[in-house]
């Protein structure tokens, strides 16, 4: 009698185990189907939901690992040691590593700044040295700190904006377009700055009182900054040809490693080099309608904010073939193309490959 009881109990536990395993597989399948919606949601807030999403994902990963451990132990006997004494850590096997042999180098990257920094002037500091230290213009520091001259005193507080430009407190009724016009810059540059937030990503609406970074903006009374405008491009002489004719409205910077090329005629967009279409997306936010072309050798190019797309994943395209049309989809304030060059999956400055 007791044997039958324990047998039934074992069958009952096994049944629940298989039931849970099946439900976990179904949940994973549903996640794969709807993960694009989650990605779009995260892009819509430009990282505003990143922290809670990561915490939730970490929690789910721990739960999944706890539930799947018996499955892994059963599927791969011996892979998971039954006792800690049976486990040999990698550090006990790998005794030495010659980094020079593999050409490993340490690269120190500067952390992007998302807000105004308060800096205390030290002995020997000048506006020029502080400007060089934080990679912003002298005028940007002068305007943010409301300086009346060039002289500084030790211990004096300076306001350092994250990029060259203006730090603006939004007033009632202002828009990115009126602010851009006031400070003689492009509205798209305000939108491109990743730490600027908007209450409505369709209209880029602002809230009175919020602080807005205006990249490359200048005070109305200041002399304009002359930036050479690019001519109409009809082709390139480097590895890649220019994808479209127009005027460069934004050059590559640390938060926007791409070129924005504007043309009110909404011309067709050409592939910068022969390759295979690896991605076609029709997103509401971020890049909007965009195409990724794989050129081989680790190189790829991206074409964003398109109004029309003429290709599909897997299509082979030739250099100069029209693959879409310029538009204003996604995070865009006007007709332009956002063009990127990627090398081994990393976005790089495209200009050296176009000259």
SERO-4910 file (N, C-alpha, C, O; in steps of 0.05 Angstrom, whole numbers):
BEGIN
 pado doro    nc1    nc2    nc3   cac1   cac2   cac3    cc1    cc2    cc3    oc1    oc2    oc3
  Unk    A     17    -24      0      0      0      0     17     25      0     13     44    -16
  Unk    A     38     25     18     55     49     19     71     52     -7     77     74    -15
  Unk    A     78     29    -19     93     31    -44     76     44    -66     86     61    -80
  Unk    A     50     37    -68     32     49    -87     29     79    -82     27     95   -100
  Unk    A     28     86    -56     25    115    -49     49    131    -59     46    152    -71
  Unk    A     73    121    -53     97    136    -62    100    136    -92    111    155   -103
  Unk    A     91    114   -105     92    114   -134     73    135   -146     80    149   -165
  Unk    A     49    137   -134     30    157   -143     41    185   -138     37    203   -154
  Unk    A     53    189   -115     65    215   -108     87    222   -128     89    245   -137
  Unk    A    103    202   -135    124    207   -154    113    214   -182    123    232   -195
  Unk    A     92    200   -190     79    206   -216     66    234   -215     67    248   -235
  Unk    A     55    241   -192     43    267   -190     64    290   -192     59    310   -206
  Unk    A     86    286   -179    108    306   -181    119    307   -210    124    329   -220
  Unk    A    122    284   -222    132    284   -250    113    298   -269    121    312   -287
  Unk    A     87    293   -264     66    307   -281     68    337   -279     66    351   -299
  Unk    A     70    347   -254     72    376   -250     98    386   -262     99    409   -273
  Unk    A    119    370   -261    145    379   -272    142    383   -303    151    403   -313
  Unk    A    131    363   -316    127    365   -345    107    388   -352    111    401   -373
  Unk    A     87    392   -336     68    413   -340     82    440   -339     79    458   -356
  Unk    A     99    444   -318    114    469   -315    133    473   -338    137    496   -348
  Unk    A    147    452   -346    166    454   -368    151    463   -394    162    479   -409
  Unk    A    128    451   -399    112    459   -423    103    488   -422    105    502   -442
  Unk    A     94    497   -398     86    525   -395    109    544   -400    106    565   -411
  Unk    A    133    536   -390    157    552   -394    164    555   -423    171    576   -432
  Unk    A    161    533   -438    167    534   -467    147    552   -481    155    567   -499
  Unk    A    121    550   -473    101    567   -486    107    597   -480    104    614   -497
  Unk    A    114    603   -454    120    631   -447    144    641   -463    144    664   -472
  Unk    A    164    624   -467    188    633   -482    180    638   -511    190    656   -524
  Unk    A    163    621   -522    154    624   -550    138    650   -553    142    665   -573
  Unk    A    121    657   -534    106    682   -535    124    706   -532    120    726   -546
  Unk    A    145    704   -516    164    726   -513    178    731   -539    182    754   -547
  Unk    A    186    710   -553    199    713   -579    181    728   -599    190    743   -616
  Unk    A    155    722   -597    136    734   -616    131    763   -611    127    779   -630
  Unk    A    131    771   -585    124    798   -578    147    815   -569    143    838   -559
  Unk    A    172    805   -571    195    821   -561    199    846   -577    209    866   -567
  Unk    A    190    847   -603    193    871   -619    176    894   -607    185    917   -608
  Unk    A    152    887   -596    136    907   -584    150    919   -559    149    943   -554
  Unk    A    163    901   -544    178    910   -521    201    929   -529    206    949   -516
  Unk    A    215    921   -550    237    938   -560    227    965   -569    240    986   -562
  Unk    A    204    966   -583    193    991   -592    185   1009   -568    189   1033   -568
  Unk    A    175    996   -547    167   1011   -523    192   1023   -510    191   1046   -501
  Unk    A    214   1008   -508    238   1019   -496    250   1041   -513    259   1061   -502
  Unk    A    249   1039   -540    259   1060   -557    242   1085   -555    252   1107   -558
  Unk    A    215   1081   -550    197   1104   -549    205   1124   -527    202   1148   -530
  Unk    A    215   1113   -505    222   1131   -482    252   1136   -481    262   1148   -462
  Unk    A    267   1127   -502    296   1132   -503    310   1123   -478    328   1137   -467
  Unk    A    302   1100   -467    316   1089   -444    302   1095   -418    312   1087   -397
  Unk    A    278   1109   -418    264   1115   -394    255   1090   -379    253   1091   -354
  Unk    A    249   1069   -394    240   1044   -381    262   1024   -378    258   1001   -371
  Unk    A    287   1032   -383    309   1013   -384    314   1000   -357    317    976   -355
  Unk    A    315   1016   -335    321   1005   -309    300    985   -300    307    963   -292
  Unk    A    273    992   -299    254    972   -291    253    947   -308    249    925   -299
  Unk    A    258    951   -334    258    928   -352    282    909   -346    278    885   -346
  Unk    A    305    921   -341    328    904   -335    325    890   -308    332    866   -306
  Unk    A    313    903   -288    308    890   -263    288    867   -266    292    846   -255
  Unk    A    267    872   -281    247    851   -286    260    828   -301    255    805   -295
  Unk    A    276    834   -322    289    813   -337    308    797   -320    309    772   -323
  Unk    A    323    810   -302    341    796   -285    326    777   -266    334    754   -262
  Unk    A    303    787   -256    287    769   -239    276    745   -254    277    723   -243
  Unk    A    267    750   -278    257    728   -294    279    708   -301    274    684   -303
  Unk    A    303    719   -306    326    701   -312    333    683   -288    339    660   -292
  Unk    A    332    694   -264    337    678   -240    316    657   -236    323    634   -230
  Unk    A    291    664   -240    269    645   -237    272    623   -258    269    599   -252
  Unk    A    278    631   -283    281    611   -305    304    593   -299    302    568   -303
  Unk    A    327    604   -289    350    587   -283    343    567   -261    352    544   -262
  Unk    A    328    576   -240    321    559   -218    303    536   -228    306    513   -220
  Unk    A    283    543   -246    265    522   -255    277    504   -276    270    480   -277
  Unk    A    297    514   -291    308    498   -313    332    481   -304    341    464   -319
  Unk    A    342    486   -279    365    470   -270    360    440   -270    377    425   -279
  Unk    A    337    431   -260    332    402   -261    331    391   -289    340    369   -295
  Unk    A    320    407   -308    319    399   -336    347    396   -348    352    376   -361
  Unk    A    364    415   -342    392    413   -352    407    390   -340    422    376   -353
  Unk    A    402    385   -314    415    363   -300    407    336   -312    423    318   -314
  Unk    A    381    335   -320    371    310   -331    381    306   -360    388    284   -368
  Unk    A    382    328   -375    390    327   -403    420    323   -407    429    311   -426
  Unk    A    436    335   -389    465    334   -390    476    323   -364    487    338   -348
  Unk    A    474    297   -360    484    285   -335    514    290   -332    529    286   -351
  Unk    A    521    299   -309    550    304   -303    558    332   -308    580    340   -299
  Unk    A    541    348   -323    549    376   -329    547    393   -304    563    412   -301
  Unk    A    528    387   -286    525    402   -262    534    385   -239    522    364   -233
  Unk    A    555    392   -224    566    376   -203    546    374   -180    533    393   -173
  Unk    A    545    350   -168    527    347   -145    538    359   -120    523    366   -102
  Unk    A    565    361   -118    577    373    -95    597    394   -104    609    393   -125
  Unk    A    600    415    -87    618    437    -94    647    427    -97    662    439   -112
  Unk    A    654    407    -82    682    397    -83    688    385   -110    712    382   -117
  Unk    A    668    378   -126    672    366   -153    677    387   -174    685    380   -197
  Unk    A    672    412   -167    673    433   -187    701    445   -188    712    453   -168
  Unk    A    712    446   -212    739    458   -217    736    485   -230    728    485   -254
  Unk    A    740    507   -217    737    534   -230    757    538   -252    779    526   -252
  Unk    A    749    555   -271    766    561   -294    793    573   -285    814    568   -298
  Unk    A    793    588   -263    817    601   -253    838    580   -245    862    586   -244
  Unk    A    829    555   -237    847    535   -229    861    521   -253    881    508   -250
  Unk    A    849    525   -276    859    512   -301    876    532   -316    898    525   -325
  Unk    A    866    556   -319    881    577   -334    900    591   -315    892    607   -298
  Unk    A    925    584   -317    945    594   -298    959    620   -307    968    635   -291
  Unk    A    960    624   -334    973    648   -344    961    655   -371    952    638   -386
  Unk    A    963    681   -377    953    690   -403    970    713   -411    973    734   -398
  Unk    A    983    710   -434   1000    731   -445    983    749   -463    977    742   -485
  Unk    A    976    773   -452    959    791   -467    972    801   -492    959    806   -512
  Unk    A    999    804   -492   1013    814   -515   1010    795   -539   1010    803   -562
  Unk    A   1008    769   -532   1006    749   -553    980    753   -569    980    748   -594
  Unk    A    959    762   -556    933    765   -570    928    794   -578    907    800   -589
  Unk    A    947    812   -573    943    840   -581    921    854   -566    909    872   -577
  Unk    A    916    846   -541    895    858   -525    904    884   -514    926    887   -503
  Unk    A    888    905   -517    894    931   -507    871    942   -492    848    936   -498
  Unk    A    876    958   -472    855    971   -456    848    998   -468    866   1015   -473
  Unk    A    823   1002   -473    814   1027   -485    796   1041   -464    776   1029   -455
  Unk    A    803   1065   -456    788   1080   -437    768   1098   -452    777   1115   -467
  Unk    A    743   1094   -447    723   1110   -460    710   1130   -441    705   1123   -418
  Unk    A    706   1154   -450    693   1175   -434    663   1170   -432    650   1163   -451
  Unk    A    653   1172   -407    625   1168   -402    609   1192   -413    615   1215   -405
  Unk    A    590   1188   -430    574   1210   -441    560   1225   -418    549   1212   -400
  Unk    A    561   1251   -419    547   1267   -399    519   1275   -409    515   1283   -432
  Unk    A    500   1272   -391    472   1277   -398    461   1303   -387    438   1310   -392
  Unk    A    477   1317   -371    467   1341   -358    490   1361   -353    514   1355   -357
  Unk    A    482   1384   -344    502   1405   -338    518   1397   -314    508   1388   -293
  Unk    A    545   1401   -316    563   1395   -294    573   1420   -281    579   1440   -294
  Unk    A    574   1420   -254    585   1442   -239    615   1437   -234    623   1417   -223
  Unk    A    631   1456   -243    660   1453   -241    672   1476   -224    665   1499   -229
  Unk    A    689   1469   -205    702   1490   -189    730   1496   -201    746   1479   -205
  Unk    A    734   1521   -206    759   1530   -219    782   1525   -200    782   1532   -177
  Unk    A    803   1513   -211    827   1507   -196    849   1526   -205    847   1540   -225
  Unk    A    871   1527   -190    893   1545   -196    904   1537   -224    909   1514   -229
  Unk    A    909   1558   -240    920   1553   -267    899   1549   -288    906   1548   -312
  Unk    A    874   1546   -280    853   1542   -300    847   1567   -316    848   1589   -306
  Unk    A    842   1563   -342    832   1584   -359    808   1574   -374    802   1550   -374
  Unk    A    793   1592   -386    770   1583   -401    778   1565   -424    764   1546   -431
  Unk    A    801   1570   -436    810   1554   -458    817   1526   -448    810   1506   -461
  Unk    A    831   1523   -425    839   1497   -415    814   1481   -406    813   1457   -410
  Unk    A    795   1495   -394    770   1481   -385    754   1472   -409    742   1451   -409
  Unk    A    754   1489   -429    740   1483   -454    751   1458   -467    736   1440   -476
  Unk    A    777   1456   -467    791   1433   -479    787   1408   -462    783   1386   -472
  Unk    A    786   1412   -436    783   1389   -417    756   1376   -421    754   1351   -420
  Unk    A    735   1391   -425    708   1380   -427    698   1379   -455    675   1371   -460
  Unk    A    715   1387   -474    708   1384   -503    682   1399   -510    665   1389   -524
  Unk    A    680   1424   -500    658   1442   -507    670   1469   -514    693   1474   -506
  Unk    A    656   1486   -527    666   1511   -535    668   1530   -511    653   1527   -492
  Unk    A    686   1550   -513    688   1571   -492    662   1586   -490    653   1592   -467
  Unk    A    649   1592   -512    624   1607   -511    603   1591   -496    587   1603   -482
  Unk    A    602   1565   -500    582   1548   -486    584   1551   -456    564   1552   -442
  Unk    A    609   1550   -446    614   1553   -417    607   1582   -408    595   1585   -387
  Unk    A    614   1601   -424    608   1629   -417    578   1634   -415    569   1646   -396
  Unk    A    563   1623   -435    534   1627   -434    521   1612   -411    503   1623   -398
  Unk    A    529   1587   -407    517   1571   -386    523   1583   -358    506   1581   -340
  Unk    A    546   1594   -355    555   1605   -329    548   1635   -326    553   1646   -304
  Unk    A    538   1647   -347    531   1675   -347    555   1693   -339    554   1711   -322
  Unk    A    578   1687   -352    602   1702   -347    602   1728   -362    591   1730   -385
  Unk    A    613   1749   -350    615   1775   -363    642   1781   -374    645   1800   -389
  Unk    A    662   1765   -367    689   1769   -377    704   1743   -378    692   1721   -374
  Unk    A    730   1745   -384    746   1720   -387    761   1713   -361    773   1692   -359
  Unk    A    761   1731   -341    777   1726   -317    762   1706   -299    738   1706   -297
  Unk    A    778   1688   -286    767   1668   -268    782   1670   -241    805   1679   -240
  Unk    A    768   1661   -220    781   1660   -194    779   1632   -183    760   1617   -189
  Unk    A    799   1624   -167    800   1597   -156    775   1593   -138    768   1610   -121
  Unk    A    762   1570   -142    738   1564   -127    712   1573   -140    691   1567   -130
  Unk    A    715   1588   -162    691   1598   -175    676   1575   -189    689   1557   -200
  Unk    A    650   1575   -187    633   1554   -199    627   1560   -228    618   1582   -235
  Unk    A    631   1541   -245    624   1543   -274    605   1521   -281    606   1499   -271
  Unk    A    587   1528   -299    568   1508   -309    578   1498   -336    582   1514   -355
  Unk    A    582   1472   -338    593   1460   -362    571   1443   -376    563   1423   -365
  Unk    A    561   1452   -399    541   1436   -413    553   1411   -424    577   1409   -428
  Unk    A    536   1391   -429    547   1365   -439    558   1366   -467    576   1350   -475
  Unk    A    549   1385   -484    559   1389   -511    561   1419   -517    549   1435   -502
  Unk    A    575   1425   -538    576   1453   -547    548   1462   -555    534   1449   -571
  Unk    A    539   1484   -543    512   1494   -550    500   1509   -526    514   1522   -511
  Unk    A    474   1508   -524    458   1524   -505    443   1505   -486    433   1484   -495
  Unk    A    442   1513   -461    424   1499   -442    400   1518   -438    402   1540   -428
  Unk    A    377   1509   -447    353   1526   -448    331   1515   -430    325   1492   -430
  Unk    A    319   1533   -415    295   1527   -398    270   1533   -415    265   1556   -422
  Unk    A    254   1513   -420    231   1516   -438    210   1533   -425    203   1531   -402
  Unk    A    200   1551   -442    178   1569   -433    152   1559   -446    152   1544   -465
  Unk    A    130   1568   -435    103   1561   -445    100   1568   -474    106   1590   -482
  Unk    A     91   1548   -490     86   1553   -518    110   1548   -537    106   1549   -561
  Unk    A    133   1543   -526    157   1538   -543    157   1510   -553    147   1492   -541
  Unk    A    169   1507   -577    172   1481   -589    201   1477   -597    217   1496   -596
  Unk    A    208   1453   -606    236   1449   -614    242   1466   -639    265   1473   -643
  Unk    A    222   1472   -655    227   1487   -679    232   1517   -672    250   1529   -683
  Unk    A    216   1528   -654    220   1556   -646    246   1560   -631    260   1580   -634
  Unk    A    253   1540   -614    278   1541   -599    302   1539   -618    322   1553   -615
  Unk    A    300   1521   -637    322   1518   -657    326   1543   -673    348   1551   -678
  Unk    A    304   1556   -681    305   1581   -696    317   1603   -679    333   1619   -689
  Unk    A    310   1604   -653    320   1625   -636    350   1623   -633    364   1643   -633
  Unk    A    361   1599   -630    389   1595   -626    404   1587   -651    427   1578   -650
  Unk    A    392   1590   -674    404   1587   -701    418   1559   -704    441   1557   -711
  Unk    A    402   1539   -699    411   1511   -703    388   1495   -715    367   1506   -722
  Unk    A    393   1469   -719    373   1452   -731    356   1438   -709    367   1429   -689
  Unk    A    330   1437   -714    312   1423   -695    320   1394   -692    317   1382   -671
  Unk    A    329   1382   -714    337   1354   -713    360   1349   -694    362   1327   -682
  Unk    A    378   1369   -690    400   1365   -672    390   1364   -643    401   1349   -627
  Unk    A    369   1379   -637    357   1378   -610    344   1350   -606    347   1338   -584
  Unk    A    331   1340   -626    318   1314   -624    339   1292   -623    335   1272   -609
  Unk    A    361   1295   -637    382   1274   -638    396   1271   -611    406   1249   -605
  Unk    A    397   1292   -595    411   1290   -569    396   1270   -552    373   1275   -545
  Unk    A    409   1248   -544    394   1225   -533    382   1231   -505    364   1216   -497
  Unk    A    391   1251   -491    381   1256   -464    360   1278   -463    351   1285   -441
  Unk    A    352   1289   -486    329   1307   -487    304   1290   -486    302   1271   -501
  Unk    A    285   1297   -470    260   1282   -468    236   1298   -478    237   1323   -478
  Unk    A    216   1284   -487    192   1296   -499    167   1282   -488    167   1258   -484
  Unk    A    146   1298   -484    121   1286   -474    106   1271   -496     90   1254   -491
  Unk    A    111   1278   -521     98   1265   -544    119   1262   -566    129   1281   -577
  Unk    A    126   1237   -572    147   1232   -592    137   1235   -621    153   1234   -639
  Unk    A    111   1239   -625    101   1244   -651    105   1274   -658    112   1280   -681
  Unk    A    101   1291   -639    103   1320   -643    127   1332   -630    133   1356   -634
  Unk    A    142   1317   -614    165   1326   -598    156   1349   -580    170   1370   -577
  Unk    A    133   1345   -566    123   1366   -548    140   1368   -523    153   1349   -515
  Unk    A    141   1392   -513    158   1399   -489    140   1408   -466    117   1415   -470
  Unk    A    152   1407   -442    138   1416   -418    151   1442   -408    176   1443   -407
  Unk    A    135   1462   -402    146   1487   -392    162   1482   -367    153   1468   -348
  Unk    A    186   1492   -366    204   1489   -343    225   1468   -346    244   1468   -331
  Unk    A    222   1450   -366    243   1430   -369    268   1441   -381    267   1461   -396
  Unk    A    291   1429   -375    316   1438   -386    322   1423   -412    319   1398   -413
  Unk    A    330   1437   -432    334   1426   -459    362   1432   -468    370   1456   -467
  Unk    A    376   1413   -478    402   1417   -489    399   1423   -519    386   1408   -534
  Unk    A    411   1446   -528    409   1454   -556    436   1453   -568    451   1472   -567
  Unk    A    444   1430   -580    470   1426   -592    476   1447   -614    459   1452   -631
  Unk    A    500   1458   -613    509   1478   -633    493   1503   -634    496   1519   -653
  Unk    A    477   1508   -613    462   1533   -612    480   1556   -603    500   1552   -590
  Unk    A    472   1580   -611    487   1605   -603    467   1625   -593    444   1626   -602
  Unk    A    476   1642   -575    458   1663   -564    450   1682   -587    466   1687   -605
  Unk    A    425   1692   -586    416   1710   -607    434   1734   -612    436   1743   -635
  Unk    A    446   1744   -591    462   1768   -594    491   1761   -602    507   1779   -608
  Unk    A    498   1735   -602    525   1727   -608    529   1726   -638    510   1723   -654
  Unk    A    555   1728   -646    561   1725   -675    556   1696   -683    562   1677   -668
  Unk    A    545   1692   -707    539   1665   -716    564   1648   -720    585   1659   -728
  Unk    A    562   1622   -715    584   1604   -720    582   1594   -749    562   1582   -756
  Unk    A    602   1600   -764    602   1592   -792    611   1563   -795    634   1557   -789
  Unk    A    593   1546   -805    599   1518   -810    598   1513   -840    577   1517   -851
  Unk    A    620   1505   -852    619   1500   -881    597   1480   -888    595   1458   -876
  Unk    A    580   1487   -907    558   1470   -916    568   1451   -938    583   1459   -956
  Unk    A    560   1427   -936    568   1408   -957    552   1413   -982    528   1419   -981
  Unk    A    564   1410  -1005    550   1414  -1031    533   1390  -1037    532   1370  -1022
  Unk    A    518   1391  -1059    502   1368  -1067    521   1346  -1076    539   1350  -1092
  Unk    A    516   1322  -1065    534   1300  -1071    522   1283  -1093    498   1277  -1093
  Unk    A    538   1275  -1112    529   1258  -1134    544   1232  -1134    537   1214  -1150
  Unk    A    563   1228  -1117    577   1203  -1116    602   1206  -1098    609   1228  -1091
  Unk    A    614   1184  -1092    638   1185  -1075    662   1173  -1088    660   1158  -1108
  Unk    A    685   1179  -1077    710   1168  -1088    723   1149  -1069    745   1138  -1074
  Unk    A    710   1143  -1045    722   1125  -1026    710   1097  -1029    700   1090  -1050
  Unk    A    710   1083  -1007    699   1056  -1008    669   1056  -1013    659   1038  -1027
  Unk    A    655   1076  -1002    626   1078  -1006    620   1104  -1021    633   1124  -1018
  Unk    A    599   1102  -1037    590   1127  -1050    569   1140  -1033    557   1127  -1016
  Unk    A    565   1166  -1037    544   1180  -1022    517   1169  -1030    512   1165  -1054
  Unk    A    500   1163  -1011    475   1150  -1017    454   1168  -1029    434   1159  -1040
  Unk    A    457   1195  -1026    437   1213  -1036    450   1241  -1038    469   1247  -1025
  Unk    A    439   1258  -1056    447   1285  -1058    433   1303  -1038    409   1298  -1032
  Unk    A    446   1323  -1027    434   1341  -1008    454   1356   -991    477   1358   -999
  Unk    A    445   1367   -969    462   1383   -951    465   1368   -925    445   1359   -913
  Unk    A    490   1366   -915    494   1354   -889    484   1373   -867    495   1395   -864
  Unk    A    464   1365   -852    453   1382   -831    464   1374   -803    462   1390   -785
  Unk    A    476   1351   -801    490   1344   -776    513   1325   -783    509   1305   -797
  Unk    A    536   1332   -772    560   1315   -775    562   1296   -752    548   1299   -732
  Unk    A    579   1275   -754    582   1256   -733    592   1268   -707    611   1284   -707
  Unk    A    579   1262   -685    587   1269   -658    584   1244   -640    573   1224   -650
  Unk    A    593   1245   -615    594   1221   -599    566   1209   -594    564   1185   -592
  Unk    A    545   1226   -594    518   1215   -589    503   1210   -615    480   1201   -614
  Unk    A    515   1217   -637    502   1214   -663    523   1208   -684    530   1225   -700
  Unk    A    534   1183   -684    556   1176   -701    545   1169   -729    545   1145   -737
  Unk    A    536   1190   -743    524   1186   -769    523   1214   -783    530   1234   -770
  Unk    A    516   1214   -808    511   1239   -822    482   1241   -829    470   1222   -838
  Unk    A    471   1265   -824    443   1271   -833    445   1287   -858    458   1308   -859
  Unk    A    432   1277   -879    433   1291   -905    404   1299   -912    387   1282   -915
  Unk    A    400   1325   -915    373   1335   -920    369   1343   -949    388   1352   -963
  Unk    A    345   1338   -959    338   1346   -986    307   1348   -988    294   1327   -986
  Unk    A    296   1372   -990    267   1375   -990    253   1361  -1013    228   1357  -1012
  Unk    A    267   1353  -1034    255   1339  -1056    249   1310  -1051    236   1297  -1068
  Unk    A    257   1300  -1028    253   1272  -1020    262   1253  -1043    246   1237  -1053
  Unk    A    288   1254  -1049    298   1237  -1071    300   1207  -1063    296   1200  -1040
  Unk    A    306   1190  -1082    311   1162  -1077    338   1159  -1063    356   1175  -1066
  Unk    A    340   1137  -1047    364   1131  -1032    379   1108  -1045    366   1087  -1050
  Unk    A    404   1112  -1051    420   1091  -1065    437   1076  -1045    447   1087  -1026
  Unk    A    441   1050  -1051    459   1034  -1035    488   1044  -1039    496   1049  -1062
  Unk    A    502   1048  -1017    529   1059  -1018    549   1040  -1030    571   1048  -1039
  Unk    A    542   1014  -1031    560    994  -1042    543    969  -1046    522    966  -1034
  Unk    A    552    951  -1063    538    926  -1068    537    909  -1042    555    910  -1026
  Unk    A    515    895  -1039    513    878  -1015    486    863  -1014    472    861  -1035
  Unk    A    480    854   -991    455    839   -986    439    853   -965    450    861   -944
  Unk    A    413    856   -969    395    868   -950    393    849   -926    382    827   -929
  Unk    A    403    857   -903    402    840   -879    379    847   -860    371    831   -844
  Unk    A    368    872   -863    347    880   -845    329    901   -858    340    920   -870
  Unk    A    303    898   -855    284    919   -863    264    921   -840    251    902   -833
  Unk    A    262    946   -829    244    950   -807    226    974   -812    234    994   -824
  Unk    A    201    972   -803    181    993   -805    173   1001   -776    153    993   -766
  Unk    A    190   1018   -764    186   1025   -736    173   1052   -734    175   1069   -752
  Unk    A    158   1056   -712    146   1082   -707    165   1102   -694    163   1126   -699
  Unk    A    184   1091   -678    202   1108   -664    231   1104   -674    235   1088   -693
  Unk    A    250   1119   -662    278   1115   -668    285   1119   -698    281   1141   -708
  Unk    A    295   1098   -710    303   1099   -738    279   1102   -757    283   1109   -781
  Unk    A    255   1096   -748    233   1096   -767    235   1074   -787    246   1052   -780
  Unk    A    226   1078   -812    230   1058   -833    260   1059   -840    270   1079   -848
  Unk    A    273   1036   -838    302   1036   -844    311   1009   -856    297    989   -854
  Unk    A    334   1010   -868    346    988   -882    375    984   -873    389   1004   -869
  Unk    A    383    959   -870    411    953   -863    422    935   -886    410    914   -892
  Unk    A    444    943   -898    456    929   -920    483    917   -911    500    932   -902
  Unk    A    486    891   -915    511    878   -908    529    877   -933    521    866   -953
  Unk    A    553    889   -931    570    891   -954    593    870   -953    610    869   -971
  Unk    A    593    854   -932    615    834   -929    640    846   -917    642    871   -916
  Unk    A    658    830   -908    682    840   -896    678    854   -870    695    869   -861
  Unk    A    655    850   -857    649    863   -832    636    890   -834    630    903   -814
  Unk    A    631    900   -860    620    926   -864    590    925   -870    581    906   -883
  Unk    A    575    944   -859    547    947   -865    540    976   -864    553    992   -851
  Unk    A    518    984   -878    509   1011   -878    479   1012   -871    464    994   -878
  Unk    A    471   1033   -857    443   1036   -849    431   1061   -860    445   1082   -861
  Unk    A    406   1060   -869    392   1082   -881    366   1085   -866    349   1068   -867
  Unk    A    362   1108   -852    339   1111   -834    322   1135   -841    329   1152   -857
  Unk    A    298   1135   -829    277   1155   -832    264   1155   -860    255   1175   -870
  Unk    A    264   1132   -873    254   1130   -901    224   1132   -902    210   1124   -883
  Unk    A    214   1142   -924    185   1142   -928    175   1118   -944    153   1109   -940
  Unk    A    193   1107   -961    186   1083   -976    211   1065   -977    234   1074   -977
  Unk    A    206   1039   -978    227   1019   -980    221   1000  -1003    198    990  -1006
  Unk    A    240    996  -1020    236    981  -1045    249    953  -1045    249    939  -1065
  Unk    A    260    945  -1022    274    919  -1021    264    903   -997    248    913   -981
  Unk    A    272    878   -995    265    861   -973    290    845   -964    309    843   -980
  Unk    A    290    834   -940    313    819   -931    320    797   -949    303    782   -959
  Unk    A    346    794   -955    356    773   -973    361    783  -1001    375    769  -1016
  Unk    A    350    806  -1008    355    817  -1035    384    825  -1039    396    836  -1020
  Unk    A    395    820  -1062    421    829  -1069    419    856  -1084    402    858  -1102
  Unk    A    434    875  -1076    433    901  -1089    461    909  -1099    481    900  -1089
  Unk    A    461    926  -1119    486    935  -1131    492    963  -1121    475    977  -1111
  Unk    A    517    971  -1124    526    998  -1117    510   1019  -1133    509   1018  -1157
  Unk    A    497   1037  -1119    481   1058  -1132    452   1050  -1137    437   1067  -1147
  Unk    A    444   1026  -1131    416   1018  -1135    398   1032  -1115    404   1033  -1091
  Unk    A    375   1043  -1125    356   1056  -1107    342   1036  -1090    329   1017  -1101
  Unk    A    343   1039  -1064    331   1019  -1046    308   1031  -1029    294   1016  -1016
  Unk    A    305   1057  -1030    283   1070  -1015    281   1099  -1022    294   1109  -1041
  Unk    A    265   1113  -1007    261   1142  -1011    263   1157   -985    254   1147   -964
  Unk    A    275   1181   -986    279   1197   -963    252   1204   -950    232   1208   -965
  Unk    A    251   1206   -924    226   1212   -910    230   1225   -883    252   1236   -878
  Unk    A    210   1223   -866    210   1236   -840    200   1216   -819    190   1225   -798
  Unk    A    201   1191   -823    191   1171   -804    210   1169   -780    234   1175   -782
  Unk    A    199   1160   -758    215   1156   -734    221   1183   -720    205   1201   -720
  Unk    A    244   1184   -707    252   1208   -691    264   1228   -710    288   1232   -711
  Unk    A    246   1241   -725    255   1260   -746    238   1285   -746    213   1283   -742
  Unk    A    250   1308   -749    236   1333   -750    233   1344   -778    218   1364   -782
  Unk    A    246   1332   -797    245   1342   -824    256   1322   -844    267   1302   -836
  Unk    A    252   1327   -869    260   1309   -891    291   1306   -891    305   1325   -898
  Unk    A    300   1282   -884    329   1277   -886    334   1247   -884    317   1231   -878
  Unk    A    359   1240   -890    369   1212   -888    389   1211   -865    408   1227   -864
  Unk    A    386   1192   -848    406   1185   -827    422   1162   -838    412   1140   -841
  Unk    A    448   1167   -842    465   1147   -855    487   1138   -836    502   1155   -826
  Unk    A    489   1112   -832    510   1101   -815    528   1081   -830    519   1068   -849
  Unk    A    552   1079   -821    571   1058   -830    578   1042   -805    585   1053   -784
  Unk    A    575   1015   -807    581    997   -785    604    978   -793    604    967   -815
  Unk    A    623    975   -775    645    957   -780    646    937   -757    650    944   -734
  Unk    A    642    912   -764    641    890   -745    620    896   -723    624    890   -700
  Unk    A    597    907   -732    575    912   -714    577    938   -698    558    945   -684
  Unk    A    599    953   -701    603    978   -686    599   1001   -705    610   1002   -727
  Unk    A    583   1021   -696    578   1045   -712    603   1062   -711    613   1070   -690
  Unk    A    613   1069   -735    637   1085   -737    632   1111   -752    611   1113   -765
  Unk    A    651   1129   -751    648   1154   -766    647   1147   -796    666   1135   -807
  Unk    A    625   1155   -810    623   1147   -839    640   1164   -857    645   1156   -880
  Unk    A    648   1188   -849    661   1207   -867    687   1196   -879    691   1200   -903
  Unk    A    704   1182   -864    729   1172   -876    723   1151   -898    740   1147   -916
  Unk    A    700   1139   -898    694   1119   -918    680   1131   -942    674   1117   -962
  Unk    A    673   1156   -940    659   1170   -962    677   1189   -977    671   1195  -1001
  Unk    A    698   1198   -965    715   1218   -978    732   1205  -1000    747   1219  -1013
***
